[in-house]
Amino acid sequence: MPEANRSGGDPKLIALFDKYGGRLVSPGGAAALLGLSRQTIHTLLKRGELRAFRSDEQDELMRDRPKWVYIPLDDIEAYGDRVGRRVRPS
């Protein structure tokens, strides 16, 4: 498998993926894994039940939102265990 080219890209995002071994999902991915709506995921994030890491840059099309948001898969699995929701395989 070819090595990733790290000469460019967002250093914060690269560090995040390195820290979590690539085990991150978007809020939509988290919703799919838990069988919940994206709105419910955002509510869980606001309550602090899940952690989210956000870009410092704003999205070019929707300027009020970060360019990217990722949730550690470990948080998704732990939440599923806490509330008795099986995490659906991707």
PDB file of N, CA, C and O in Angstrom:
ATOM      1  N   MET A   1       0.848  -1.172   0.000  1.00  0.00           N
ATOM      2  CA  MET A   1       0.000   0.000   0.000  1.00  0.00           C
ATOM      3  C   MET A   1       0.896   1.239   0.000  1.00  0.00           C
ATOM      4  O   MET A   1       1.874   1.287   0.747  1.00  0.00           O
ATOM      5  N   PRO A   2       0.582   2.235  -0.820  1.00  0.00           N
ATOM      6  CA  PRO A   2       1.401   3.435  -0.877  1.00  0.00           C
ATOM      7  C   PRO A   2       1.294   4.255   0.399  1.00  0.00           C
ATOM      8  O   PRO A   2       0.264   4.244   1.072  1.00  0.00           O
ATOM      9  N   GLU A   3       2.360   4.958   0.721  1.00  0.00           N
ATOM     10  CA  GLU A   3       2.380   5.830   1.887  1.00  0.00           C
ATOM     11  C   GLU A   3       1.607   7.115   1.589  1.00  0.00           C
ATOM     12  O   GLU A   3       1.558   7.569   0.446  1.00  0.00           O
ATOM     13  N   ALA A   4       1.012   7.687   2.615  1.00  0.00           N
ATOM     14  CA  ALA A   4       0.291   8.942   2.459  1.00  0.00           C
ATOM     15  C   ALA A   4       1.278  10.067   2.180  1.00  0.00           C
ATOM     16  O   ALA A   4       2.376  10.101   2.737  1.00  0.00           O
ATOM     17  N   ASN A   5       0.878  10.973   1.323  1.00  0.00           N
ATOM     18  CA  ASN A   5       1.690  12.140   1.017  1.00  0.00           C
ATOM     19  C   ASN A   5       1.331  13.230   2.009  1.00  0.00           C
ATOM     20  O   ASN A   5       0.216  13.752   1.981  1.00  0.00           O
ATOM     21  N   ARG A   6       2.258  13.578   2.881  1.00  0.00           N
ATOM     22  CA  ARG A   6       1.968  14.548   3.925  1.00  0.00           C
ATOM     23  C   ARG A   6       2.663  15.882   3.679  1.00  0.00           C
ATOM     24  O   ARG A   6       2.884  16.650   4.616  1.00  0.00           O
ATOM     25  N   SER A   7       3.003  16.158   2.446  1.00  0.00           N
ATOM     26  CA  SER A   7       3.662  17.427   2.166  1.00  0.00           C
ATOM     27  C   SER A   7       2.660  18.582   2.182  1.00  0.00           C
ATOM     28  O   SER A   7       3.064  19.745   2.215  1.00  0.00           O
ATOM     29  N   GLY A   8       1.389  18.287   2.160  1.00  0.00           N
ATOM     30  CA  GLY A   8       0.364  19.327   2.187  1.00  0.00           C
ATOM     31  C   GLY A   8      -0.753  18.914   3.108  1.00  0.00           C
ATOM     32  O   GLY A   8      -0.664  17.899   3.800  1.00  0.00           O
ATOM     33  N   GLY A   9      -1.799  19.697   3.114  1.00  0.00           N
ATOM     34  CA  GLY A   9      -2.963  19.369   3.930  1.00  0.00           C
ATOM     35  C   GLY A   9      -2.963  20.106   5.250  1.00  0.00           C
ATOM     36  O   GLY A   9      -2.022  20.829   5.579  1.00  0.00           O
ATOM     37  N   ASP A  10      -4.017  19.916   5.990  1.00  0.00           N
ATOM     38  CA  ASP A  10      -4.238  20.582   7.263  1.00  0.00           C
ATOM     39  C   ASP A  10      -3.427  19.881   8.358  1.00  0.00           C
ATOM     40  O   ASP A  10      -3.722  18.732   8.687  1.00  0.00           O
ATOM     41  N   PRO A  11      -2.420  20.538   8.926  1.00  0.00           N
ATOM     42  CA  PRO A  11      -1.597  19.892   9.954  1.00  0.00           C
ATOM     43  C   PRO A  11      -2.394  19.429  11.169  1.00  0.00           C
ATOM     44  O   PRO A  11      -2.082  18.397  11.763  1.00  0.00           O
ATOM     45  N   LYS A  12      -3.429  20.196  11.540  1.00  0.00           N
ATOM     46  CA  LYS A  12      -4.260  19.808  12.685  1.00  0.00           C
ATOM     47  C   LYS A  12      -5.005  18.512  12.387  1.00  0.00           C
ATOM     48  O   LYS A  12      -5.111  17.647  13.257  1.00  0.00           O
ATOM     49  N   LEU A  13      -5.523  18.366  11.168  1.00  0.00           N
ATOM     50  CA  LEU A  13      -6.244  17.156  10.780  1.00  0.00           C
ATOM     51  C   LEU A  13      -5.294  15.963  10.710  1.00  0.00           C
ATOM     52  O   LEU A  13      -5.642  14.864  11.141  1.00  0.00           O
ATOM     53  N   ILE A  14      -4.107  16.177  10.173  1.00  0.00           N
ATOM     54  CA  ILE A  14      -3.110  15.099  10.093  1.00  0.00           C
ATOM     55  C   ILE A  14      -2.752  14.619  11.500  1.00  0.00           C
ATOM     56  O   ILE A  14      -2.705  13.416  11.754  1.00  0.00           O
ATOM     57  N   ALA A  15      -2.500  15.560  12.413  1.00  0.00           N
ATOM     58  CA  ALA A  15      -2.152  15.203  13.792  1.00  0.00           C
ATOM     59  C   ALA A  15      -3.301  14.455  14.464  1.00  0.00           C
ATOM     60  O   ALA A  15      -3.071  13.507  15.215  1.00  0.00           O
ATOM     61  N   LEU A  16      -4.527  14.876  14.198  1.00  0.00           N
ATOM     62  CA  LEU A  16      -5.700  14.225  14.782  1.00  0.00           C
ATOM     63  C   LEU A  16      -5.808  12.777  14.308  1.00  0.00           C
ATOM     64  O   LEU A  16      -6.012  11.870  15.115  1.00  0.00           O
ATOM     65  N   PHE A  17      -5.672  12.563  13.011  1.00  0.00           N
ATOM     66  CA  PHE A  17      -5.759  11.202  12.486  1.00  0.00           C
ATOM     67  C   PHE A  17      -4.605  10.345  12.977  1.00  0.00           C
ATOM     68  O   PHE A  17      -4.785   9.153  13.225  1.00  0.00           O
ATOM     69  N   ASP A  18      -3.425  10.931  13.119  1.00  0.00           N
ATOM     70  CA  ASP A  18      -2.287  10.191  13.679  1.00  0.00           C
ATOM     71  C   ASP A  18      -2.560   9.799  15.128  1.00  0.00           C
ATOM     72  O   ASP A  18      -2.308   8.661  15.524  1.00  0.00           O
ATOM     73  N   LYS A  19      -3.075  10.739  15.916  1.00  0.00           N
ATOM     74  CA  LYS A  19      -3.333  10.484  17.335  1.00  0.00           C
ATOM     75  C   LYS A  19      -4.327   9.344  17.538  1.00  0.00           C
ATOM     76  O   LYS A  19      -4.156   8.520  18.436  1.00  0.00           O
ATOM     77  N   TYR A  20      -5.364   9.297  16.706  1.00  0.00           N
ATOM     78  CA  TYR A  20      -6.414   8.287  16.859  1.00  0.00           C
ATOM     79  C   TYR A  20      -6.282   7.124  15.880  1.00  0.00           C
ATOM     80  O   TYR A  20      -7.208   6.325  15.741  1.00  0.00           O
ATOM     81  N   GLY A  21      -5.166   7.024  15.216  1.00  0.00           N
ATOM     82  CA  GLY A  21      -4.938   5.906  14.299  1.00  0.00           C
ATOM     83  C   GLY A  21      -5.975   5.827  13.193  1.00  0.00           C
ATOM     84  O   GLY A  21      -6.295   4.744  12.703  1.00  0.00           O
ATOM     85  N   GLY A  22      -6.498   6.987  12.802  1.00  0.00           N
ATOM     86  CA  GLY A  22      -7.499   7.015  11.738  1.00  0.00           C
ATOM     87  C   GLY A  22      -8.884   6.601  12.185  1.00  0.00           C
ATOM     88  O   GLY A  22      -9.804   6.555  11.368  1.00  0.00           O
ATOM     89  N   ARG A  23      -9.055   6.299  13.457  1.00  0.00           N
ATOM     90  CA  ARG A  23     -10.351   5.822  13.976  1.00  0.00           C
ATOM     91  C   ARG A  23     -11.232   7.008  14.366  1.00  0.00           C
ATOM     92  O   ARG A  23     -11.496   7.253  15.543  1.00  0.00           O
ATOM     93  N   LEU A  24     -11.675   7.729  13.346  1.00  0.00           N
ATOM     94  CA  LEU A  24     -12.529   8.904  13.512  1.00  0.00           C
ATOM     95  C   LEU A  24     -13.663   8.826  12.509  1.00  0.00           C
ATOM     96  O   LEU A  24     -13.511   8.259  11.427  1.00  0.00           O
ATOM     97  N   VAL A  25     -14.790   9.392  12.869  1.00  0.00           N
ATOM     98  CA  VAL A  25     -15.926   9.436  11.945  1.00  0.00           C
ATOM     99  C   VAL A  25     -16.551  10.831  11.991  1.00  0.00           C
ATOM    100  O   VAL A  25     -16.418  11.557  12.977  1.00  0.00           O
ATOM    101  N   SER A  26     -17.222  11.179  10.925  1.00  0.00           N
ATOM    102  CA  SER A  26     -17.958  12.435  10.875  1.00  0.00           C
ATOM    103  C   SER A  26     -19.231  12.283  11.710  1.00  0.00           C
ATOM    104  O   SER A  26     -19.612  11.164  12.054  1.00  0.00           O
ATOM    105  N   PRO A  27     -19.890  13.393  12.039  1.00  0.00           N
ATOM    106  CA  PRO A  27     -21.167  13.275  12.746  1.00  0.00           C
ATOM    107  C   PRO A  27     -22.189  12.414  11.989  1.00  0.00           C
ATOM    108  O   PRO A  27     -22.942  11.661  12.605  1.00  0.00           O
ATOM    109  N   GLY A  28     -22.214  12.524  10.673  1.00  0.00           N
ATOM    110  CA  GLY A  28     -23.116  11.675   9.889  1.00  0.00           C
ATOM    111  C   GLY A  28     -22.739  10.211   9.985  1.00  0.00           C
ATOM    112  O   GLY A  28     -23.609   9.342  10.050  1.00  0.00           O
ATOM    113  N   GLY A  29     -21.437   9.934   9.993  1.00  0.00           N
ATOM    114  CA  GLY A  29     -20.969   8.554  10.158  1.00  0.00           C
ATOM    115  C   GLY A  29     -21.320   8.016  11.529  1.00  0.00           C
ATOM    116  O   GLY A  29     -21.710   6.857  11.665  1.00  0.00           O
ATOM    117  N   ALA A  30     -21.184   8.859  12.554  1.00  0.00           N
ATOM    118  CA  ALA A  30     -21.548   8.447  13.915  1.00  0.00           C
ATOM    119  C   ALA A  30     -23.036   8.119  13.991  1.00  0.00           C
ATOM    120  O   ALA A  30     -23.437   7.138  14.618  1.00  0.00           O
ATOM    121  N   ALA A  31     -23.847   8.950  13.346  1.00  0.00           N
ATOM    122  CA  ALA A  31     -25.293   8.704  13.337  1.00  0.00           C
ATOM    123  C   ALA A  31     -25.610   7.358  12.692  1.00  0.00           C
ATOM    124  O   ALA A  31     -26.430   6.596  13.204  1.00  0.00           O
ATOM    125  N   ALA A  32     -24.963   7.069  11.577  1.00  0.00           N
ATOM    126  CA  ALA A  32     -25.202   5.798  10.884  1.00  0.00           C
ATOM    127  C   ALA A  32     -24.762   4.612  11.747  1.00  0.00           C
ATOM    128  O   ALA A  32     -25.463   3.602  11.812  1.00  0.00           O
ATOM    129  N   LEU A  33     -23.622   4.725  12.402  1.00  0.00           N
ATOM    130  CA  LEU A  33     -23.115   3.625  13.229  1.00  0.00           C
ATOM    131  C   LEU A  33     -24.008   3.339  14.422  1.00  0.00           C
ATOM    132  O   LEU A  33     -24.155   2.187  14.831  1.00  0.00           O
ATOM    133  N   LEU A  34     -24.607   4.390  14.986  1.00  0.00           N
ATOM    134  CA  LEU A  34     -25.458   4.212  16.167  1.00  0.00           C
ATOM    135  C   LEU A  34     -26.936   4.083  15.833  1.00  0.00           C
ATOM    136  O   LEU A  34     -27.743   3.788  16.714  1.00  0.00           O
ATOM    137  N   GLY A  35     -27.302   4.298  14.577  1.00  0.00           N
ATOM    138  CA  GLY A  35     -28.710   4.240  14.197  1.00  0.00           C
ATOM    139  C   GLY A  35     -29.505   5.407  14.758  1.00  0.00           C
ATOM    140  O   GLY A  35     -30.671   5.263  15.124  1.00  0.00           O
ATOM    141  N   LEU A  36     -28.857   6.569  14.823  1.00  0.00           N
ATOM    142  CA  LEU A  36     -29.487   7.778  15.339  1.00  0.00           C
ATOM    143  C   LEU A  36     -29.502   8.841  14.242  1.00  0.00           C
ATOM    144  O   LEU A  36     -28.883   8.662  13.193  1.00  0.00           O
ATOM    145  N   SER A  37     -30.203   9.939  14.479  1.00  0.00           N
ATOM    146  CA  SER A  37     -30.193  11.047  13.523  1.00  0.00           C
ATOM    147  C   SER A  37     -28.945  11.903  13.749  1.00  0.00           C
ATOM    148  O   SER A  37     -28.328  11.854  14.814  1.00  0.00           O
ATOM    149  N   ARG A  38     -28.591  12.676  12.745  1.00  0.00           N
ATOM    150  CA  ARG A  38     -27.464  13.600  12.891  1.00  0.00           C
ATOM    151  C   ARG A  38     -27.776  14.639  13.963  1.00  0.00           C
ATOM    152  O   ARG A  38     -26.886  15.061  14.701  1.00  0.00           O
ATOM    153  N   GLN A  39     -29.036  15.050  14.048  1.00  0.00           N
ATOM    154  CA  GLN A  39     -29.419  16.019  15.079  1.00  0.00           C
ATOM    155  C   GLN A  39     -29.178  15.453  16.472  1.00  0.00           C
ATOM    156  O   GLN A  39     -28.724  16.172  17.362  1.00  0.00           O
ATOM    157  N   THR A  40     -29.477  14.174  16.668  1.00  0.00           N
ATOM    158  CA  THR A  40     -29.230  13.551  17.965  1.00  0.00           C
ATOM    159  C   THR A  40     -27.734  13.533  18.273  1.00  0.00           C
ATOM    160  O   THR A  40     -27.332  13.773  19.411  1.00  0.00           O
ATOM    161  N   ILE A  41     -26.918  13.255  17.276  1.00  0.00           N
ATOM    162  CA  ILE A  41     -25.465  13.279  17.467  1.00  0.00           C
ATOM    163  C   ILE A  41     -25.029  14.677  17.896  1.00  0.00           C
ATOM    164  O   ILE A  41     -24.232  14.815  18.824  1.00  0.00           O
ATOM    165  N   HIS A  42     -25.537  15.710  17.236  1.00  0.00           N
ATOM    166  CA  HIS A  42     -25.175  17.075  17.606  1.00  0.00           C
ATOM    167  C   HIS A  42     -25.631  17.403  19.030  1.00  0.00           C
ATOM    168  O   HIS A  42     -24.941  18.124  19.752  1.00  0.00           O
ATOM    169  N   THR A  43     -26.783  16.880  19.432  1.00  0.00           N
ATOM    170  CA  THR A  43     -27.251  17.070  20.807  1.00  0.00           C
ATOM    171  C   THR A  43     -26.306  16.381  21.789  1.00  0.00           C
ATOM    172  O   THR A  43     -25.973  16.953  22.827  1.00  0.00           O
ATOM    173  N   LEU A  44     -25.873  15.170  21.476  1.00  0.00           N
ATOM    174  CA  LEU A  44     -24.928  14.445  22.341  1.00  0.00           C
ATOM    175  C   LEU A  44     -23.603  15.193  22.440  1.00  0.00           C
ATOM    176  O   LEU A  44     -22.974  15.206  23.498  1.00  0.00           O
ATOM    177  N   LEU A  45     -23.178  15.813  21.344  1.00  0.00           N
ATOM    178  CA  LEU A  45     -21.953  16.611  21.365  1.00  0.00           C
ATOM    179  C   LEU A  45     -22.124  17.821  22.282  1.00  0.00           C
ATOM    180  O   LEU A  45     -21.231  18.129  23.072  1.00  0.00           O
ATOM    181  N   LYS A  46     -23.247  18.498  22.187  1.00  0.00           N
ATOM    182  CA  LYS A  46     -23.505  19.671  23.032  1.00  0.00           C
ATOM    183  C   LYS A  46     -23.551  19.292  24.504  1.00  0.00           C
ATOM    184  O   LYS A  46     -23.109  20.060  25.358  1.00  0.00           O
ATOM    185  N   ARG A  47     -24.085  18.111  24.804  1.00  0.00           N
ATOM    186  CA  ARG A  47     -24.166  17.640  26.192  1.00  0.00           C
ATOM    187  C   ARG A  47     -22.822  17.149  26.718  1.00  0.00           C
ATOM    188  O   ARG A  47     -22.668  16.924  27.918  1.00  0.00           O
ATOM    189  N   GLY A  48     -21.858  16.985  25.833  1.00  0.00           N
ATOM    190  CA  GLY A  48     -20.546  16.486  26.238  1.00  0.00           C
ATOM    191  C   GLY A  48     -20.484  14.976  26.357  1.00  0.00           C
ATOM    192  O   GLY A  48     -19.542  14.440  26.940  1.00  0.00           O
ATOM    193  N   GLU A  49     -21.476  14.281  25.812  1.00  0.00           N
ATOM    194  CA  GLU A  49     -21.481  12.821  25.865  1.00  0.00           C
ATOM    195  C   GLU A  49     -20.562  12.215  24.804  1.00  0.00           C
ATOM    196  O   GLU A  49     -20.155  11.059  24.915  1.00  0.00           O
ATOM    197  N   LEU A  50     -20.244  12.991  23.789  1.00  0.00           N
ATOM    198  CA  LEU A  50     -19.282  12.604  22.758  1.00  0.00           C
ATOM    199  C   LEU A  50     -18.337  13.789  22.561  1.00  0.00           C
ATOM    200  O   LEU A  50     -18.731  14.943  22.725  1.00  0.00           O
ATOM    201  N   ARG A  51     -17.099  13.490  22.211  1.00  0.00           N
ATOM    202  CA  ARG A  51     -16.144  14.555  21.885  1.00  0.00           C
ATOM    203  C   ARG A  51     -16.133  14.777  20.384  1.00  0.00           C
ATOM    204  O   ARG A  51     -16.344  13.851  19.601  1.00  0.00           O
ATOM    205  N   ALA A  52     -15.886  16.011  19.996  1.00  0.00           N
ATOM    206  CA  ALA A  52     -15.730  16.342  18.580  1.00  0.00           C
ATOM    207  C   ALA A  52     -14.529  17.257  18.433  1.00  0.00           C
ATOM    208  O   ALA A  52     -14.272  18.120  19.273  1.00  0.00           O
ATOM    209  N   PHE A  53     -13.807  17.050  17.357  1.00  0.00           N
ATOM    210  CA  PHE A  53     -12.670  17.886  17.013  1.00  0.00           C
ATOM    211  C   PHE A  53     -13.020  18.610  15.729  1.00  0.00           C
ATOM    212  O   PHE A  53     -13.476  18.002  14.760  1.00  0.00           O
ATOM    213  N   ARG A  54     -12.800  19.926  15.733  1.00  0.00           N
ATOM    214  CA  ARG A  54     -13.231  20.766  14.613  1.00  0.00           C
ATOM    215  C   ARG A  54     -12.059  21.513  14.001  1.00  0.00           C
ATOM    216  O   ARG A  54     -11.071  21.825  14.664  1.00  0.00           O
ATOM    217  N   SER A  55     -12.204  21.784  12.724  1.00  0.00           N
ATOM    218  CA  SER A  55     -11.234  22.584  11.996  1.00  0.00           C
ATOM    219  C   SER A  55     -11.248  24.013  12.525  1.00  0.00           C
ATOM    220  O   SER A  55     -12.276  24.512  12.981  1.00  0.00           O
ATOM    221  N   ASP A  56     -10.094  24.657  12.455  1.00  0.00           N
ATOM    222  CA  ASP A  56     -10.020  26.073  12.790  1.00  0.00           C
ATOM    223  C   ASP A  56     -10.498  26.929  11.620  1.00  0.00           C
ATOM    224  O   ASP A  56     -10.803  28.109  11.792  1.00  0.00           O
ATOM    225  N   GLU A  57     -10.561  26.333  10.435  1.00  0.00           N
ATOM    226  CA  GLU A  57     -10.994  27.045   9.232  1.00  0.00           C
ATOM    227  C   GLU A  57     -12.495  26.857   9.037  1.00  0.00           C
ATOM    228  O   GLU A  57     -13.066  25.847   9.449  1.00  0.00           O
ATOM    229  N   GLN A  58     -13.120  27.838   8.406  1.00  0.00           N
ATOM    230  CA  GLN A  58     -14.545  27.760   8.110  1.00  0.00           C
ATOM    231  C   GLN A  58     -14.772  27.116   6.747  1.00  0.00           C
ATOM    232  O   GLN A  58     -13.941  27.239   5.847  1.00  0.00           O
ATOM    233  N   ASP A  59     -15.897  26.433   6.602  1.00  0.00           N
ATOM    234  CA  ASP A  59     -16.289  25.849   5.330  1.00  0.00           C
ATOM    235  C   ASP A  59     -16.468  26.975   4.311  1.00  0.00           C
ATOM    236  O   ASP A  59     -17.012  28.030   4.635  1.00  0.00           O
ATOM    237  N   GLU A  60     -16.014  26.747   3.093  1.00  0.00           N
ATOM    238  CA  GLU A  60     -16.097  27.788   2.064  1.00  0.00           C
ATOM    239  C   GLU A  60     -17.529  28.086   1.644  1.00  0.00           C
ATOM    240  O   GLU A  60     -17.848  29.231   1.325  1.00  0.00           O
ATOM    241  N   LEU A  61     -18.396  27.081   1.637  1.00  0.00           N
ATOM    242  CA  LEU A  61     -19.785  27.284   1.220  1.00  0.00           C
ATOM    243  C   LEU A  61     -20.678  27.728   2.373  1.00  0.00           C
ATOM    244  O   LEU A  61     -21.511  28.621   2.215  1.00  0.00           O
ATOM    245  N   MET A  62     -20.501  27.105   3.526  1.00  0.00           N
ATOM    246  CA  MET A  62     -21.317  27.447   4.696  1.00  0.00           C
ATOM    247  C   MET A  62     -20.381  28.048   5.737  1.00  0.00           C
ATOM    248  O   MET A  62     -19.861  27.337   6.597  1.00  0.00           O
ATOM    249  N   ARG A  63     -20.175  29.316   5.660  1.00  0.00           N
ATOM    250  CA  ARG A  63     -19.135  30.007   6.423  1.00  0.00           C
ATOM    251  C   ARG A  63     -19.344  29.982   7.941  1.00  0.00           C
ATOM    252  O   ARG A  63     -18.423  30.304   8.691  1.00  0.00           O
ATOM    253  N   ASP A  64     -20.521  29.609   8.395  1.00  0.00           N
ATOM    254  CA  ASP A  64     -20.753  29.542   9.834  1.00  0.00           C
ATOM    255  C   ASP A  64     -20.390  28.179  10.423  1.00  0.00           C
ATOM    256  O   ASP A  64     -20.606  27.938  11.611  1.00  0.00           O
ATOM    257  N   ARG A  65     -19.842  27.293   9.600  1.00  0.00           N
ATOM    258  CA  ARG A  65     -19.503  25.936  10.055  1.00  0.00           C
ATOM    259  C   ARG A  65     -18.029  25.649   9.824  1.00  0.00           C
ATOM    260  O   ARG A  65     -17.420  26.194   8.903  1.00  0.00           O
ATOM    261  N   PRO A  66     -17.453  24.788  10.666  1.00  0.00           N
ATOM    262  CA  PRO A  66     -16.052  24.424  10.447  1.00  0.00           C
ATOM    263  C   PRO A  66     -15.894  23.593   9.171  1.00  0.00           C
ATOM    264  O   PRO A  66     -16.844  22.969   8.696  1.00  0.00           O
ATOM    265  N   LYS A  67     -14.695  23.600   8.639  1.00  0.00           N
ATOM    266  CA  LYS A  67     -14.399  22.875   7.406  1.00  0.00           C
ATOM    267  C   LYS A  67     -14.573  21.369   7.607  1.00  0.00           C
ATOM    268  O   LYS A  67     -15.039  20.671   6.706  1.00  0.00           O
ATOM    269  N   TRP A  68     -14.200  20.872   8.782  1.00  0.00           N
ATOM    270  CA  TRP A  68     -14.371  19.448   9.093  1.00  0.00           C
ATOM    271  C   TRP A  68     -14.660  19.282  10.583  1.00  0.00           C
ATOM    272  O   TRP A  68     -14.284  20.112  11.410  1.00  0.00           O
ATOM    273  N   VAL A  69     -15.350  18.167  10.897  1.00  0.00           N
ATOM    274  CA  VAL A  69     -15.651  17.777  12.284  1.00  0.00           C
ATOM    275  C   VAL A  69     -15.509  16.257  12.348  1.00  0.00           C
ATOM    276  O   VAL A  69     -16.069  15.540  11.519  1.00  0.00           O
ATOM    277  N   TYR A  70     -14.759  15.774  13.337  1.00  0.00           N
ATOM    278  CA  TYR A  70     -14.592  14.325  13.502  1.00  0.00           C
ATOM    279  C   TYR A  70     -14.782  13.935  14.955  1.00  0.00           C
ATOM    280  O   TYR A  70     -14.439  14.685  15.869  1.00  0.00           O
ATOM    281  N   ILE A  71     -15.337  12.746  15.150  1.00  0.00           N
ATOM    282  CA  ILE A  71     -15.605  12.168  16.465  1.00  0.00           C
ATOM    283  C   ILE A  71     -14.789  10.882  16.573  1.00  0.00           C
ATOM    284  O   ILE A  71     -14.798  10.074  15.645  1.00  0.00           O
ATOM    285  N   PRO A  72     -14.078  10.673  17.694  1.00  0.00           N
ATOM    286  CA  PRO A  72     -13.342   9.419  17.853  1.00  0.00           C
ATOM    287  C   PRO A  72     -14.288   8.213  17.879  1.00  0.00           C
ATOM    288  O   PRO A  72     -15.312   8.225  18.563  1.00  0.00           O
ATOM    289  N   LEU A  73     -13.932   7.194  17.137  1.00  0.00           N
ATOM    290  CA  LEU A  73     -14.741   5.973  17.092  1.00  0.00           C
ATOM    291  C   LEU A  73     -14.833   5.329  18.474  1.00  0.00           C
ATOM    292  O   LEU A  73     -15.840   4.698  18.796  1.00  0.00           O
ATOM    293  N   ASP A  74     -13.793   5.484  19.291  1.00  0.00           N
ATOM    294  CA  ASP A  74     -13.840   4.951  20.657  1.00  0.00           C
ATOM    295  C   ASP A  74     -14.980   5.577  21.447  1.00  0.00           C
ATOM    296  O   ASP A  74     -15.623   4.897  22.247  1.00  0.00           O
ATOM    297  N   ASP A  75     -15.239   6.874  21.232  1.00  0.00           N
ATOM    298  CA  ASP A  75     -16.350   7.546  21.915  1.00  0.00           C
ATOM    299  C   ASP A  75     -17.692   6.975  21.467  1.00  0.00           C
ATOM    300  O   ASP A  75     -18.596   6.784  22.281  1.00  0.00           O
ATOM    301  N   ILE A  76     -17.815   6.707  20.182  1.00  0.00           N
ATOM    302  CA  ILE A  76     -19.054   6.140  19.627  1.00  0.00           C
ATOM    303  C   ILE A  76     -19.307   4.769  20.242  1.00  0.00           C
ATOM    304  O   ILE A  76     -20.421   4.465  20.668  1.00  0.00           O
ATOM    305  N   GLU A  77     -18.262   3.942  20.286  1.00  0.00           N
ATOM    306  CA  GLU A  77     -18.406   2.594  20.844  1.00  0.00           C
ATOM    307  C   GLU A  77     -18.732   2.646  22.334  1.00  0.00           C
ATOM    308  O   GLU A  77     -19.577   1.887  22.809  1.00  0.00           O
ATOM    309  N   ALA A  78     -18.065   3.540  23.079  1.00  0.00           N
ATOM    310  CA  ALA A  78     -18.326   3.662  24.514  1.00  0.00           C
ATOM    311  C   ALA A  78     -19.748   4.140  24.773  1.00  0.00           C
ATOM    312  O   ALA A  78     -20.415   3.643  25.680  1.00  0.00           O
ATOM    313  N   TYR A  79     -20.215   5.101  23.984  1.00  0.00           N
ATOM    314  CA  TYR A  79     -21.591   5.583  24.145  1.00  0.00           C
ATOM    315  C   TYR A  79     -22.576   4.448  23.859  1.00  0.00           C
ATOM    316  O   TYR A  79     -23.534   4.253  24.606  1.00  0.00           O
ATOM    317  N   GLY A  80     -22.343   3.707  22.789  1.00  0.00           N
ATOM    318  CA  GLY A  80     -23.210   2.577  22.466  1.00  0.00           C
ATOM    319  C   GLY A  80     -23.285   1.571  23.605  1.00  0.00           C
ATOM    320  O   GLY A  80     -24.360   1.061  23.922  1.00  0.00           O
ATOM    321  N   ASP A  81     -22.141   1.286  24.220  1.00  0.00           N
ATOM    322  CA  ASP A  81     -22.104   0.366  25.358  1.00  0.00           C
ATOM    323  C   ASP A  81     -22.887   0.930  26.550  1.00  0.00           C
ATOM    324  O   ASP A  81     -23.628   0.204  27.213  1.00  0.00           O
ATOM    325  N   ARG A  82     -22.716   2.238  26.817  1.00  0.00           N
ATOM    326  CA  ARG A  82     -23.383   2.871  27.963  1.00  0.00           C
ATOM    327  C   ARG A  82     -24.896   2.830  27.848  1.00  0.00           C
ATOM    328  O   ARG A  82     -25.593   2.619  28.840  1.00  0.00           O
ATOM    329  N   VAL A  83     -25.403   3.032  26.642  1.00  0.00           N
ATOM    330  CA  VAL A  83     -26.857   3.134  26.477  1.00  0.00           C
ATOM    331  C   VAL A  83     -27.484   1.876  25.880  1.00  0.00           C
ATOM    332  O   VAL A  83     -28.693   1.838  25.651  1.00  0.00           O
ATOM    333  N   GLY A  84     -26.679   0.853  25.627  1.00  0.00           N
ATOM    334  CA  GLY A  84     -27.217  -0.396  25.122  1.00  0.00           C
ATOM    335  C   GLY A  84     -27.565  -0.370  23.639  1.00  0.00           C
ATOM    336  O   GLY A  84     -28.446  -1.108  23.197  1.00  0.00           O
ATOM    337  N   ARG A  85     -26.884   0.470  22.871  1.00  0.00           N
ATOM    338  CA  ARG A  85     -27.084   0.518  21.406  1.00  0.00           C
ATOM    339  C   ARG A  85     -25.899  -0.162  20.762  1.00  0.00           C
ATOM    340  O   ARG A  85     -24.749   0.212  20.992  1.00  0.00           O
ATOM    341  N   ARG A  86     -26.188  -1.161  19.959  1.00  0.00           N
ATOM    342  CA  ARG A  86     -25.115  -1.849  19.252  1.00  0.00           C
ATOM    343  C   ARG A  86     -24.621  -0.957  18.117  1.00  0.00           C
ATOM    344  O   ARG A  86     -25.405  -0.431  17.329  1.00  0.00           O
ATOM    345  N   VAL A  87     -23.306  -0.803  18.057  1.00  0.00           N
ATOM    346  CA  VAL A  87     -22.703  -0.019  16.956  1.00  0.00           C
ATOM    347  C   VAL A  87     -22.741  -0.888  15.709  1.00  0.00           C
ATOM    348  O   VAL A  87     -22.212  -1.999  15.690  1.00  0.00           O
ATOM    349  N   ARG A  88     -23.371  -0.364  14.677  1.00  0.00           N
ATOM    350  CA  ARG A  88     -23.496  -1.106  13.419  1.00  0.00           C
ATOM    351  C   ARG A  88     -22.173  -1.120  12.697  1.00  0.00           C
ATOM    352  O   ARG A  88     -21.515  -0.085  12.595  1.00  0.00           O
ATOM    353  N   PRO A  89     -21.764  -2.282  12.187  1.00  0.00           N
ATOM    354  CA  PRO A  89     -20.508  -2.324  11.429  1.00  0.00           C
ATOM    355  C   PRO A  89     -20.600  -1.467  10.166  1.00  0.00           C
ATOM    356  O   PRO A  89     -21.647  -1.382   9.524  1.00  0.00           O
ATOM    357  N   SER A  90     -19.484  -0.843   9.834  1.00  0.00           N
ATOM    358  CA  SER A  90     -19.479   0.003   8.636  1.00  0.00           C
ATOM    359  C   SER A  90     -19.208  -0.781   7.388  1.00  0.00           C
ATOM    360  O   SER A  90     -19.171  -0.212   6.297  1.00  0.00           O
TER     361      SER A  90
END
